Structure formats: C-alpha cells, structure tokens
Amino acid sequence: MLRRTFSFLTASVAASALLLGAAASAQELRVLVHGSFSLPKPMLAQFESQSGIKLSIIKGGDAGEMLNKLILTRAQPIADVVFGVDNALVVKAQGADVLEPYAGAAAQRAAVVPLEGPVVAVDYGYVNLNYDKAWFAKSGLALPRTLEELAQPAYRNLLVVQNPATSSPGYAFMLATIAGLGEEAAFDWWGRMRANGMKVAKGWSEAYYTDFTRNGGSRPLVVSYASSPAAEVFYSKEKISEPPTASLFLKGGVFRQVEGVALVKGGQQREAAGRFIEFMRSPAVQEALQTTMWMYAAEPRTPRPEVLRHAPEPTGFDNPPQDVIAQKGADWVSRWTRVVLK
C-alpha cells in the first residue's frame, strides 16, 4: 500500500533484539516479499548489524504473483523465507508444497488474528471499497448502500477492481462477494458489473494510482483497504485533518486479510530465516508496519499510531472457510475470468 520510510530510535530497535542472540557470521538471507513490503531502512540495517545476516530483499510483485513465482521455482527455490502469503493464498501455497512449518517463539505466541498452516501471522487488514469524497460530493450521486445498488445504471463506469488471478486484494474481494452473496448470486453480480462498465486492473497499484479519481483517473470507487484513508492523511503534502477518501463496508464487500511470514521449503539458511521471522513479530517492526505497510499489527497489545483513527475496523466481514477456499478457490478464479473477461 501507500508507503514511506522513516527512522526509529536505535534504542527501540535494540530493545527488540530478543531474536538475535550472539552475533552470527555474515551470511546472505534471501527474503521474498510482495511489492508493498516496506520497513524503515535503519531498522533493517540494525537487524543486519546485530545478527550478522545480510538481507537480500526480492520483490515478487503482488502477493499472488509472488506466490506464483515461488511455485514455479520450487525445484530451485529463489528464497529462504517469504513474507506476504495471506489467508486467501495459504491454501494454494500448502497445496503446492512450497512452505515449511516454523516452530520458534513467534509461532507459539498468540496473534490478534491467527493464520492457519505453516505461516506465522504478522499483520492483518480489510479489503473493501474506497471512494473519492470530493467526486461524490460534486456529482451529487448518493453512495451505494449495497453491492446490488452498485450494479445499477447510475453507477456505470465508476468502479475499478483488481484481477483475482494476479492480485491478492482482487482475489480477496472476489472471495468476499461469494461468501456474502452466495456463489450463484455473486457471479450473477459480477456479470452485471461487467455490463455496467466495471474496469479490471492487474494489481492494486495500477487501480489505485492510475484509475482512481483521487490520483487522476476516472473511477471514484476502487477496491483497496480500510487503512487507505489514514494513509492519505499521513502522506498528504498539505496538512489535513480528515482524509479525502473513505471506506464503504458493504455486505459481501469486506474481506479480512491476514498476512504472514514462512520458511520456504528447500531454502537454505534456516537459522537466519528463523531470526527474520522473529524480527517480523518484534515490537519495533509491529509498530512500524502500521504506517509503512498500512496494516494492523498481529502482535497483541501493540500501540496504534494516532493516524489510524482514520482507519476504523469494520464490524463485520465475509470470508469463506479455509477448507472451502482450498476446494473451490481455483475454480472460482476460472469462473470469474469467464464471466468478467471473456
């Protein structure tokens, strides 16, 4: 998501070094991450300095693309540890047998929102619709109160979504519609949205930074995150007290996403990879990610920054059960492609 690098006090970082122990000899740890991974450079440098581990951060694109790359290279893994596999993708990762369980302290501690399988929860957030306040105020068009209303002619050509085959928020939003509306009703809705001029982007960055009216595009509704309005305040060039965007929490339009970190099967540097997993659940990282990756911290009792008052959590969400995602997820993506793109 929207991101910016900033510094933390060295003392704060040092206090989180419970994971480091005695200095290790210099070694390279290959860390595969999605494109929205962002932590302060001084924090990463401090980890390297105290652990003797050289981090090689490999950006793998959107989380869906990242996992596909991991699957395609499983015979010769391109990483030792991976961050960004979420609860919508973990069943696919398990089915492809590309991850291994981790049994260290971080995996044993409770998380605000747990993550099933071999992935240690790091953060969580909500995929939902965002809207451009100024556009709707100027147009005089009322906000849709349901997904059904959004499919009406008044909202023609107003929404941009991400392709669930290539985008984790796109996949998450598709899953929410199925869980919230029911499978048949959901795909009927998607068909009507296609006829109503819905646009499909490859990933989140394209949809938000190119197609969303807030950034010069023509679509005042975009699939994004509940934390996006807070990020708009944080990064605004002018000092503003209220975000120019807001979230729509519609039935069938909210998915709770949980991201985590895991060992890559066949990867090397197991000790170093374990230290990185512990690092991702350390207090300093858990505080930092809230205003760099714009997700909520998985570690209980982590303080929230003031700006996240602009990112209230929804009271409800629609997630299919994990076993159902495992059984039907791939078929749903294929059906979505037929309904929306062909």
C-alpha positions in Angstrom: 0.0 0.0 0.0 1.0 3.7 0.2 4.3 3.8 2.0 7.2 5.9 3.3 10.4 5.1 5.0 11.2 6.8 8.3 13.6 6.3 11.2 13.1 4.8 14.7 15.3 5.4 17.7 18.1 2.9 17.9 17.1 2.1 21.4 13.7 0.9 20.3 15.3 -1.3 17.7 17.9 -2.6 20.1 15.2 -3.4 22.7 13.5 -5.7 20.1 16.7 -7.7 19.5 15.4 -10.7 21.6 15.7 -12.8 18.4 19.3 -12.1 17.7 21.4 -13.7 20.4 25.1 -13.9 19.7 26.4 -12.3 16.5 26.4 -14.7 13.6 29.0 -14.8 10.9 28.0 -12.8 7.8 25.6 -14.7 5.6 23.0 -13.8 3.0 19.3 -14.4 3.6 17.1 -14.3 0.6 13.7 -12.8 1.6 10.9 -12.9 -1.0 8.3 -10.2 -0.4 5.3 -8.7 -2.2 5.6 -5.3 -3.7 4.0 -3.5 -0.7 6.7 -4.7 1.7 8.2 -1.7 3.4 10.1 -1.2 6.6 12.4 1.6 7.7 15.9 1.2 6.2 17.6 1.9 9.5 15.6 -0.8 11.1 16.6 -3.4 8.5 20.2 -2.2 8.8 20.1 -2.6 12.6 18.9 -6.2 12.1 21.7 -6.9 9.8 24.3 -5.3 12.1 23.2 -7.2 15.2 22.6 -10.5 13.6 25.5 -10.7 11.1 22.9 -11.5 8.4 22.8 -9.8 5.1 19.3 -9.4 3.8 18.6 -9.8 0.1 15.1 -8.5 -0.4 13.5 -9.9 -3.5 10.3 -8.0 -4.6 7.9 -10.5 -6.2 5.1 -8.2 -7.3 1.6 -8.5 -5.9 1.2 -11.3 -3.4 -0.5 -13.5 -6.0 2.3 -13.0 -8.5 4.9 -13.6 -5.7 3.4 -16.9 -4.8 3.2 -18.0 -8.4 6.9 -17.3 -8.7 7.6 -19.3 -5.6 5.6 -22.2 -7.0 7.3 -22.1 -10.5 10.8 -22.1 -8.9 10.1 -24.8 -6.2 12.7 -27.2 -7.7 15.4 -24.5 -7.1 13.9 -22.1 -4.6 14.6 -18.4 -5.2 14.3 -17.5 -1.5 14.8 -18.9 2.0 11.9 -17.1 3.7 8.8 -15.5 2.3 6.6 -12.6 3.6 3.2 -11.7 2.3 1.4 -15.1 1.9 -2.1 -14.3 3.3 -5.1 -16.3 4.4 -6.6 -16.3 0.9 -3.4 -17.7 -0.6 -2.1 -20.0 2.1 -4.2 -23.0 0.9 -2.7 -22.6 -2.6 0.8 -22.5 -1.1 0.1 -25.6 1.0 -1.3 -27.4 -2.0 1.9 -26.6 -4.0 4.0 -27.7 -1.0 6.3 -24.7 -1.1 6.3 -23.8 2.6 7.7 -25.5 5.8 6.4 -25.1 9.4 8.3 -22.9 11.8 8.3 -23.8 15.5 10.0 -20.8 17.1 8.7 -18.4 19.7 6.8 -16.2 17.2 4.9 -19.2 16.0 3.9 -20.2 19.6 2.6 -16.8 20.7 -1.0 -15.8 20.2 -1.8 -13.4 17.4 -4.7 -10.8 17.3 -5.9 -12.7 14.2 -4.4 -16.2 13.7 -3.2 -17.6 10.4 -3.6 -21.3 9.7 -1.0 -23.6 8.3 2.8 -23.1 8.3 2.6 -19.2 8.1 3.3 -17.0 11.2 0.8 -14.1 11.3 2.5 -10.7 11.0 -0.3 -8.2 10.3 -4.0 -8.0 9.2 -6.3 -5.6 7.4 -9.5 -5.4 5.5 -10.0 -5.4 1.7 -13.1 -3.2 0.8 -14.3 -0.4 -1.4 -12.8 3.1 -1.1 -14.5 6.1 -2.5 -13.4 9.6 -3.5 -15.3 12.0 -1.2 -14.9 15.1 -3.5 -16.1 13.3 -6.6 -19.3 12.1 -5.0 -19.9 15.5 -3.3 -19.5 17.2 -6.7 -21.6 14.7 -8.6 -24.5 14.7 -6.2 -24.7 10.9 -6.6 -25.5 9.1 -3.4 -23.1 6.4 -2.3 -24.3 2.8 -3.0 -25.8 1.2 0.1 -25.4 -2.4 -1.2 -23.5 -4.2 -3.9 -26.8 -4.7 -5.7 -27.2 -0.9 -5.9 -23.7 -0.6 -7.3 -24.8 -2.7 -10.3 -27.5 -0.2 -11.3 -27.0 2.1 -14.3 -26.4 5.2 -12.1 -23.0 3.7 -11.1 -22.0 2.8 -14.6 -18.2 3.1 -15.3 -17.4 4.1 -11.7 -15.7 1.1 -10.2 -12.2 -0.4 -10.8 -11.3 -3.8 -9.3 -8.2 -6.0 -9.4 -7.9 -9.3 -11.3 -8.2 -12.1 -8.7 -5.8 -14.2 -10.9 -3.0 -11.7 -10.3 -3.9 -9.6 -7.3 -4.3 -10.6 -3.7 -6.8 -7.8 -2.9 -8.6 -8.7 -6.1 -8.8 -12.3 -5.0 -9.9 -11.3 -1.5 -12.7 -9.1 -2.8 -14.0 -11.9 -5.1 -14.0 -14.2 -2.1 -15.9 -11.7 0.0 -18.6 -11.4 -2.7 -19.0 -15.2 -2.8 -19.2 -15.5 1.0 -21.5 -12.6 1.4 -23.9 -13.0 -1.5 -23.7 -16.7 -2.2 -21.8 -18.3 -5.1 -24.5 -18.1 -7.8 -25.7 -14.6 -6.8 -22.1 -13.4 -6.6 -21.2 -14.5 -10.2 -24.5 -13.0 -11.4 -23.5 -9.7 -9.8 -20.0 -9.9 -11.4 -21.7 -10.4 -14.8 -23.9 -7.4 -14.3 -21.0 -5.3 -13.1 -19.1 -6.2 -16.3 -22.1 -5.0 -18.3 -22.2 -1.8 -16.1 -18.7 -0.8 -17.2 -16.6 -2.1 -14.3 -12.8 -1.8 -15.1 -10.3 -4.6 -14.2 -6.7 -3.7 -13.3 -3.8 -6.2 -13.0 -3.0 -5.1 -9.4 -3.6 -2.7 -6.6 -1.0 -0.1 -7.6 -2.4 0.3 -11.1 -6.0 0.5 -9.8 -5.3 3.0 -7.0 -2.6 5.2 -8.6 -3.8 5.2 -12.3 -7.6 4.5 -12.4 -8.8 6.0 -9.1 -10.1 9.6 -9.5 -8.1 10.7 -6.3 -5.0 10.1 -8.4 -6.1 11.5 -11.7 -8.1 8.5 -13.0 -11.8 8.3 -14.0 -13.1 5.8 -11.4 -14.2 7.2 -8.0 -14.7 3.7 -6.5 -11.7 1.3 -6.1 -11.1 -1.9 -4.3 -8.5 -1.0 -1.6 -8.1 -1.2 2.1 -9.8 0.1 5.3 -6.5 1.7 6.2 -6.1 3.6 2.9 -7.9 6.8 4.1 -5.4 7.0 7.0 -2.5 6.7 4.6 -3.9 9.6 2.6 -3.7 11.8 5.6 -0.3 10.6 6.5 1.2 11.3 3.1 -0.7 14.4 2.2 1.5 17.3 1.1 -0.9 19.7 2.8 -1.6 19.3 6.5 -5.1 17.9 6.6 -7.1 16.6 9.5 -9.6 14.5 7.5 -8.9 12.0 4.7 -10.1 12.8 1.1 -11.3 9.2 0.8 -13.3 6.8 2.9 -14.3 3.2 3.1 -17.5 1.5 2.2 -18.2 -1.6 4.3 -20.9 -3.3 2.2 -22.3 -6.8 2.8 -20.3 -9.1 0.6 -17.7 -6.4 0.0 -15.3 -6.8 3.0 -12.6 -9.4 3.4 -10.3 -9.7 6.4 -6.8 -10.3 5.1 -4.1 -11.8 7.4 -0.5 -11.8 6.1 2.4 -13.8 7.4 5.9 -15.0 7.1 7.1 -18.5 6.5 10.1 -20.8 5.7 10.4 -21.7 2.0 10.7 -25.4 1.5 14.1 -26.3 0.2 15.5 -22.9 1.2 18.8 -22.5 2.9 19.9 -20.5 6.0 17.3 -22.0 8.3 18.7 -20.3 11.5 18.9 -16.9 9.7 15.4 -17.4 8.4 14.1 -18.1 11.9 15.7 -14.9 13.2 14.0 -13.0 10.4 10.6 -14.5 11.4 11.1 -13.5 15.0 12.2 -10.0 13.8 8.9 -9.6 11.9 6.9 -10.2 15.1 9.2 -7.9 17.3 7.7 -4.8 18.9 9.6 -2.3 16.7 8.5 -4.0 13.5 5.0 -4.4 14.6 4.7 -0.7 15.4 6.5 0.3 12.2 4.4 -1.7 9.7 1.3 0.1 10.7 2.5 3.3 8.9 4.7 1.7 6.2 2.6 -1.2 5.0 -0.7 0.1 6.4 -1.9 -3.0 8.1 -2.9 -3.6 11.7 -0.3 -5.4 14.0 -0.8 -9.1 14.7 1.1 -8.9 18.0 -1.3 -8.3 20.8 -1.1 -5.0 22.7 0.9 -3.2 20.0 0.2 0.5 20.3 -1.6 2.1 17.3 -0.5 5.4 15.9 -2.9 8.3 16.1 -3.3 8.4 12.3 -5.1 5.1 12.4 -8.1 6.7 13.9 -8.9 7.4 10.3 -8.9 3.6 9.6 -11.6 2.1 11.8 -12.1 -1.6 11.6 -15.4 -2.8 10.1 -17.9 -4.5 12.4 -18.2 -7.4 10.0 -16.6 -9.2 7.1 -17.2 -12.1 4.7 -14.6 -14.7 4.5 -15.3 -18.2 3.1 -14.0 -21.1 5.3 -10.4 -22.0 4.6 -11.3 -25.6 3.5 -13.8 -24.2 1.0 -11.2 -21.8 -0.4 -8.9 -24.8 -0.7 -11.5 -26.8 -2.6 -13.0 -24.1 -4.8 -10.7 -21.1 -5.0 -9.0 -22.0 -8.3 -12.4 -22.9 -9.9 -13.8 -19.6 -8.7 -11.0 -17.7 -10.3 -11.6 -19.5 -13.6 -15.3 -18.8 -13.4 -14.7 -15.1 -12.6 -12.4 -14.9 -15.7 -15.1 -16.4 -17.9 -17.8 -14.1 -16.5 -15.8 -10.9 -16.4 -13.1 -11.0 -19.0 -14.2 -13.4 -21.8 
